[in-house]
Amino acid sequence: MADFHFLRPLWFIALIALPLIIWLIKKLTFQYSGWQQVIPAHLQKVLMSQGNKKQSVSIFVPSLIFVLAVTALAGPTYQKLPQPVFNVERGSVIVMDMSYSMYSTDVAPNRLTRSRFKAIDILDSINEGDIGLVAYAGASFIISPLTQDINNIKLLLPSLTPEIMPEIGSDPFPALLTANDMLINAGHLKGDIYWLTDDVDRLDIEAINEFIQDYPHRLNILGIGTSDGAPITLPNGELLKDDTGQIVIPKLPIGKLNGLAKKSGGVYQTITHSHDDVESLTSYQLPQDSKELEQEQTKLGDSWQELGPYIVFAILPFVLGYFRRGIILSILPIVMFLSPTPSALAQSADKAQEVPTKAQPDSPLVQAWNNLWQTPDQQAQKKYNDQNFEAAAQQFEDKLWQSSAQYRSGNYQQAAEILSGIDTPQALYNKGNALAKAGQIDEAIEAYQQALDQQPDFTQAQDNKALLEKLKEQNQQQDQQGKDQDQQKESEQNENQNNDQQGEQNGANDQENQNSESQEQKSDTENQQDQSQNNKQENQNQQDNAEQDQEQSDQQQQNEQDKQQEQQAQNQNQQKSEGEEQQQEMKQAAMQESDQKQKELEQKHMQLLNKVTDDPHLLLRNKMQLEYQKRRHQNSGAKKKW
């Protein structure tokens, strides 16, 4: 009760009016008959037998009712209520034991088959965040990286058998290290590791204890098998024997596995026929470390549980005596309070019909009835618990809860806008998560930074900020690669355009050369004509008789020149058309060559696709064999063969 206080202590000012109320009550008297208001007081003694008897009204009960009412309005409280927090999705890795001891038949049909089914149940129970799958025997291998598509992991689980493992044995420590690397690389500094196994060697316990101390992941262990054990029945029907010829009977070390799980803050469960073991593994456990507990407590806001409504029940017994119609009317308010509300009746009718319908807003009558007994936030909280987040967001008056409802309904942008006016570390942290979900990386980083400025030890905000900065860097690298590819394509286009322009320029130069040659020929012809005319003028008197012959020869020469010019023009046109045809042929050849390369590339892709097998069992085996060869694994350190 150290936190006991009043939310609205100013209501106690109303107690100043209590003496005035007591004085007014003392002046009131209870009258036995209505004639007392008609007959004068001096005649009442004669006309009425009991006119002189008056009874004073009690002042204790009204004073107590007034004090209790003021106390209820002041809002007494002593306990905080948790505020909504946008939980960041945790990463999970399932680690499965693929040693030959999983063929033991102490659980039907064998441990391997039951572990596959339990792994599927774990996937369905988590069904959120990033989930990966690791299998190990003498060496560990990543079967599926962290993904949100659990169906992909479900398709790979039936193909897991000890036969596909490249090295026999049982060495869980490298598998746990692989799970840690997967979580860290995906940005999950803390995660859950679900280890499905039937044994742990004594020499491996020390290494696993060091792993638990070095990394903050929770190790949840599901023990497959029984303490009595059973022989190992191989797929060919033979029983597995050790080097001395004795039949191997592996037993489940419950104590060892339970100790490892508790040390990591996780849960241990032995396999059962029901779903209780999986529910216990996947349910959230409160942190055991005091530092983690303090971090969880920082998620509590300033909302307190109010005790005022409960004081009303203490006032009711005193108020009942003032009802003039008897005990039946005095009990009526309690009956109405305990009777089911219309909304509850409507909800039960919907459940009876079992027809899923979209949530509709309450009618004004139902809303008015609900307002008599619950505040809007209480009504919205009920809708929130029923996962009707859209309706809850419309009814919440508390900004944090309203933002949380918008976040859970997928309206991340609206959730961030609601928190824009709240400048507390928790509100800024929630705002950053909402902006991150909305794809606004820079704004989310800024919100996380503002939260860290106010609360430097806010580890959740610091982890999320680092994760988003890493994601932003990856996006920038991808954008830069895209820009480089665009520049390369643009340079190739410019080069093709330059080649086309160069071809056109060469054709223009050839045409100019031909035009210059025709001009020279024309100038030579004109010179010859001038010379012939001069000769004719000088020899005109001497060659009068040969004038007609000279004119005929000149006419013939002119005709020949005209024919030459026409021939040159035809040659030029022919060369131009040949140049255009040559350019067209070059373009067609380039297009054909590009089409040919594209066809060859498609053929190569089809050949590669045809070589890919669709057998998951064979794919996993080949993948692990290749990875095992790359490691050049000489000795894994496994101490046993099953």
Long-range contacts (C-beta under 8 A, 24 or more apart in sequence): 1-78, 3-77, 3-78, 3-79, 3-80, 4-76, 4-77, 4-78, 5-76, 5-77, 5-78, 6-74, 6-75, 6-76, 6-77, 7-74, 7-75, 7-76, 7-77, 7-304, 7-306, 8-73, 8-74, 8-75, 9-74, 10-74, 11-70, 11-73, 11-74, 11-75, 12-70, 12-74, 14-70, 14-73, 15-67, 15-70, 18-63, 18-66, 18-67, 21-62, 21-63, 21-66, 22-59, 22-63, 25-57, 25-59, 25-62, 26-56, 26-57, 26-59, 28-57, 29-54, 29-55, 29-56, 29-57, 30-54, 30-55, 30-56, 30-57, 61-318, 61-321, 64-318, 65-315, 65-318, 65-319, 68-311, 68-314, 68-315, 69-315, 71-308, 71-311, 72-308, 72-309, 72-311, 72-312, 72-315, 73-308, 74-308, 75-306, 75-307, 75-308, 76-306, 76-307, 76-308, 76-311, 77-304, 77-305, 77-306, 77-307, 78-304, 78-305, 78-307, 79-304, 79-305, 80-300, 80-301, 80-302, 80-303, 80-304, 80-305, 81-300, 81-301, 81-303, 81-304, 81-305, 82-299, 82-300, 82-301, 83-299, 83-300, 83-301, 83-302, 83-303, 83-400, 83-401, 83-426, 84-400, 84-401, 84-403, 84-404, 84-430, 85-299, 85-404, 85-426, 85-429, 85-430, 86-404, 86-407, 86-415, 86-429, 86-430, 86-433, 86-434, 88-433, 88-460, 88-463, 88-464, 89-128, 89-129, 89-130, 90-129, 90-188, 90-190, 90-191, 90-192, 91-129, 91-130, 91-131, 91-132, 91-146, 91-182, 91-183, 91-186, 91-187, 91-188, 91-191, 91-192, 92-126, 92-129, 92-130, 92-131, 92-132, 92-191, 92-192, 92-193, 92-194, 93-131, 93-132, 93-133, 93-134, 93-146, 93-179, 93-182, 93-183, 93-191, 93-192, 93-193, 93-194, 94-119, 94-122, 94-123, 94-131, 94-132, 94-133, 94-134, 94-153, 94-194, 94-196, 95-134, 95-135, 95-136, 95-172, 95-175, 95-176, 95-179, 95-193, 95-194, 95-195, 95-196, 95-197, 96-133, 96-134, 96-135, 96-136, 96-160, 96-196, 96-197, 97-136, 97-137, 97-170, 97-172, 97-195, 97-196, 97-197, 97-198, 97-199, 97-224, 98-135, 98-136, 98-137, 98-160, 98-161, 98-162, 98-164, 98-165, 99-137, 99-162, 99-168, 99-169, 99-170, 99-198, 99-199, 99-640, 99-642, 100-162, 100-168, 100-232, 100-234, 100-240, 100-641, 100-642, 101-170, 101-198, 101-199, 101-232, 101-248, 101-250, 101-642, 102-162, 102-198, 102-224, 103-162, 103-232, 103-233, 103-234, 103-235, 103-240, 104-198, 104-225, 104-229, 104-230, 104-231, 104-232, 104-233, 104-249, 104-250, 105-230, 105-231, 105-232, 105-233, 106-225, 106-226, 106-228, 106-229, 106-230, 107-224, 107-225, 107-226, 107-271, 110-233, 111-198, 111-224, 111-225, 112-160, 112-161, 112-162, 114-224, 114-271, 115-196, 115-222, 115-224, 115-271, 116-157, 116-158, 116-160, 118-196, 118-222, 118-224, 118-271, 118-277, 118-278, 119-157, 119-196, 120-154, 120-157, 121-275, 121-278, 122-194, 122-222, 122-278, 122-281, 122-282, 123-150, 123-153, 123-154, 124-150, 125-278, 125-279, 125-281, 125-282, 126-150, 126-282, 130-186, 130-188, 132-179, 132-182, 133-157, 134-175, 134-178, 134-179, 134-182, 135-160, 135-165, 135-175, 136-165, 136-170, 136-171, 136-172, 136-174, 136-175, 136-178, 137-162, 137-165, 137-167, 137-168, 137-169, 137-170, 137-171, 137-638, 138-165, 138-166, 138-167, 138-168, 138-169, 138-170, 138-171, 138-636, 138-638, 139-165, 139-166, 139-167, 139-171, 139-174, 139-628, 139-631, 139-633, 139-636, 140-171, 140-174, 140-175, 140-177, 140-178, 141-165, 141-178, 141-623, 141-624, 141-627, 141-628, 142-178, 142-182, 143-620, 145-182, 146-182, 146-183, 146-186, 146-188, 155-616, 156-616, 156-620, 158-616, 159-616, 159-617, 159-619, 159-620, 160-620, 161-617, 163-235, 164-617, 164-620, 164-621, 164-624, 165-624, 166-624, 166-625, 166-628, 166-633, 167-628, 167-633, 167-636, 167-638, 168-638, 168-641, 168-642, 169-636, 169-638, 169-639, 169-640, 169-641, 169-642, 170-199, 170-201, 170-638, 170-640, 170-642, 171-204, 171-636, 171-637, 171-638, 171-639, 172-197, 172-200, 172-204, 172-208, 173-204, 173-207, 173-208, 173-211, 174-636, 176-208, 176-211, 176-219, 177-211, 179-217, 180-211, 180-215, 180-217, 183-217, 187-466, 187-467, 187-470, 187-471, 189-216, 189-463, 190-216, 190-217, 190-218, 191-217, 191-218, 192-217, 192-218, 192-220, 192-266, 193-217, 193-218, 193-219, 193-220, 193-266, 194-220, 194-222, 194-281, 194-282, 195-219, 195-220, 195-221, 195-222, 196-222, 196-224, 197-221, 197-222, 197-223, 197-224, 197-257, 198-223, 198-224, 198-225, 198-250, 198-252, 199-225, 199-250, 199-251, 199-252, 199-253, 200-253, 200-256, 200-257, 200-260, 201-639, 201-640, 202-256, 203-639, 204-639, 205-256, 205-260, 208-260, 209-260, 209-263, 212-260, 212-263, 212-264, 217-264, 218-264, 218-265, 218-266, 218-285, 219-260, 219-261, 219-264, 219-266, 220-261, 220-266, 220-267, 220-268, 220-281, 220-282, 221-257, 221-258, 221-260, 221-261, 221-266, 221-267, 221-268, 221-269, 222-268, 222-269, 222-270, 222-271, 222-277, 222-278, 222-281, 223-252, 223-254, 223-257, 223-268, 223-269, 223-270, 223-271, 224-252, 224-271, 225-250, 225-251, 225-252, 225-271, 226-251, 226-252, 227-251, 227-252, 227-254, 232-642, 240-642, 248-642, 250-642, 265-289, 295-459, 295-460, 298-425, 298-426, 298-455, 298-458, 299-426, 301-400, 301-424, 301-426, 303-398, 337-373, 341-366, 341-369, 341-370, 341-373, 342-366, 342-369, 343-369, 343-370, 359-383, 359-388, 359-390, 359-391, 361-391, 361-394, 377-401, 380-405, 384-408, 400-426, 400-427, 400-430, 403-430, 403-434, 404-430, 406-434, 407-433, 407-434, 407-437, 412-437, 412-438, 413-438, 416-440, 416-443, 423-450, 423-454, 424-454, 425-451, 425-454, 425-455, 425-458, 425-461, 426-451, 428-454, 428-461, 429-458, 429-460, 429-461, 429-464, 432-461, 432-464, 432-465, 433-464, 436-464, 436-468, 441-468, 441-471, 441-472, 441-475, 442-472, 444-468, 445-469, 445-472, 496-590, 500-583, 500-587, 503-579, 503-582, 503-583, 503-586, 504-583, 506-579, 507-576, 507-579, 507-580, 507-583, 510-575, 510-579, 511-572, 511-575, 511-576, 514-568, 514-571, 514-572, 514-575, 515-572, 517-568, 518-565, 518-568, 518-569, 521-564, 521-565, 521-568, 522-565, 525-561, 529-554
